[in-house]
């Protein structure tokens, strides 16, 4: 496990943090984990709908960027999920208590902040995969400024 608390690696707060920890990361990939528990996105039985897998994968990509920033002594910055291609999931929901493991592998990243990650989410009887397109502008604060007229 990586010693940095997950809340210090993600630009999320409170109940929107779905991940529990980063297991490992290197120059091109991250492995994260979580145990499904009741929260903001939960079904009545405490499980998570399968579509939340995309958010879990996106948070894993964000944790990858957070690990890189922390390692370089830089602040964790906001990034954007632009979309996904071909999200496939073997189940309709992730049951309460399921332990999930996510691997996000960077397959492309350019100097303008565009990136593509191949993501796999696995658990007991569960497999989901998708390719995520992400964007992290070089100067996030400036990018988010509203134009002044």
Legacy VTK file of the C-alpha trace (Angstrom):
# vtk DataFile Version 3.0
C-alpha trace
ASCII
DATASET POLYDATA
POINTS 149 float
0.000 0.000 0.000
1.034 3.564 -0.670
1.414 5.557 2.556
-0.332 8.706 1.285
-3.975 8.892 2.425
-6.343 8.658 -0.539
-7.940 12.014 0.373
-4.557 13.683 -0.247
-4.331 12.199 -3.753
-7.770 13.073 -5.114
-9.364 16.458 -5.778
-12.589 15.039 -4.263
-13.980 15.408 -0.758
-16.076 13.515 1.768
-18.487 10.890 0.494
-17.492 11.497 -3.142
-14.216 9.674 -2.466
-15.038 6.102 -3.445
-11.539 4.592 -3.287
-9.983 3.284 -0.080
-6.305 3.211 -1.051
-3.640 3.063 -3.725
-1.974 -0.345 -3.669
0.803 0.554 -6.098
1.777 2.910 -8.901
4.598 3.377 -11.372
5.337 5.650 -14.335
2.408 4.349 -16.382
-0.094 2.589 -14.121
-1.868 2.575 -10.792
-3.661 -0.127 -8.806
-6.347 1.011 -6.365
-8.869 -0.750 -4.154
-12.132 -0.218 -2.347
-14.716 -2.071 -0.336
-18.283 -1.278 -1.434
-20.123 0.509 1.348
-23.252 2.674 1.525
-22.802 6.222 0.273
-24.144 8.964 -1.981
-24.356 6.769 -5.088
-25.618 3.602 -3.402
-28.629 1.519 -4.241
-31.192 0.943 -1.436
-29.368 -2.289 -0.448
-26.028 -0.447 -0.072
-24.501 -1.793 -3.292
-23.406 0.376 -6.189
-24.965 0.436 -9.664
-22.604 -0.846 -12.362
-22.374 2.585 -14.010
-20.483 3.821 -10.926
-17.617 1.678 -12.211
-16.772 4.508 -14.596
-16.420 6.944 -11.671
-14.335 4.412 -9.739
-12.035 4.053 -12.753
-11.858 7.845 -13.161
-10.920 8.240 -9.486
-8.191 5.649 -10.019
-6.806 7.767 -12.868
-7.025 10.822 -10.595
-5.138 8.883 -7.884
-2.445 8.100 -10.481
-2.073 11.828 -11.201
-2.116 12.553 -7.457
0.682 10.051 -6.818
2.757 11.588 -9.593
2.183 15.083 -8.185
3.027 14.073 -4.612
6.163 12.253 -5.768
7.288 15.417 -7.594
6.450 17.652 -4.620
3.625 19.361 -6.517
0.021 20.017 -5.471
-2.746 17.654 -6.556
-4.742 19.324 -9.316
-8.144 18.947 -10.870
-8.592 16.863 -14.008
-11.570 16.065 -16.206
-13.126 12.847 -17.425
-13.991 13.564 -21.059
-15.632 10.256 -21.769
-15.298 6.543 -22.093
-15.368 4.028 -24.870
-16.933 0.634 -24.665
-17.624 0.345 -20.926
-18.442 -3.290 -20.266
-19.406 -4.776 -16.927
-20.248 -8.377 -16.074
-22.773 -7.424 -13.368
-25.664 -4.985 -12.940
-24.404 -3.806 -9.565
-21.469 -4.144 -7.177
-22.824 -5.818 -4.018
-22.378 -4.279 -0.585
-19.130 -5.501 0.961
-17.500 -6.472 -2.352
-13.782 -5.828 -2.455
-12.840 -4.287 -5.782
-9.402 -3.842 -7.327
-8.842 -1.382 -10.166
-5.914 -1.123 -12.566
-5.555 1.957 -14.767
-2.815 1.773 -17.398
-1.834 4.920 -19.301
-1.737 4.224 -23.019
-1.399 7.806 -24.257
-0.636 11.226 -22.825
0.358 14.394 -24.646
1.924 17.661 -23.522
-1.430 19.457 -23.672
-2.908 17.307 -20.889
-4.923 14.829 -22.959
-4.641 11.216 -21.854
-6.098 7.768 -22.442
-6.188 5.015 -19.807
-7.109 1.355 -20.174
-8.989 0.445 -16.992
-9.987 -2.887 -15.453
-12.090 -3.354 -12.318
-12.221 -6.799 -10.712
-13.879 -8.366 -7.697
-15.573 -11.638 -6.743
-17.473 -12.612 -9.901
-17.059 -9.050 -11.196
-15.163 -7.703 -14.169
-15.526 -4.309 -15.816
-13.342 -2.582 -18.347
-13.235 0.669 -20.272
-10.953 3.103 -22.017
-11.139 6.530 -20.366
-10.306 9.785 -22.119
-9.109 12.397 -19.640
-7.844 15.974 -19.679
-5.698 17.822 -17.177
-4.870 21.316 -18.441
-1.341 22.544 -17.733
-2.650 25.529 -15.712
-5.913 24.365 -14.155
-6.737 27.570 -12.245
-6.274 29.689 -15.345
-8.292 27.230 -17.422
-11.239 27.481 -15.006
-11.290 31.279 -14.861
-14.358 32.845 -16.372
-13.649 35.392 -19.068
-14.040 38.949 -17.826
-15.950 41.294 -20.104
LINES 1 150
149 0 1 2 3 4 5 6 7 8 9 10 11 12 13 14 15 16 17 18 19 20 21 22 23 24 25 26 27 28 29 30 31 32 33 34 35 36 37 38 39 40 41 42 43 44 45 46 47 48 49 50 51 52 53 54 55 56 57 58 59 60 61 62 63 64 65 66 67 68 69 70 71 72 73 74 75 76 77 78 79 80 81 82 83 84 85 86 87 88 89 90 91 92 93 94 95 96 97 98 99 100 101 102 103 104 105 106 107 108 109 110 111 112 113 114 115 116 117 118 119 120 121 122 123 124 125 126 127 128 129 130 131 132 133 134 135 136 137 138 139 140 141 142 143 144 145 146 147 148
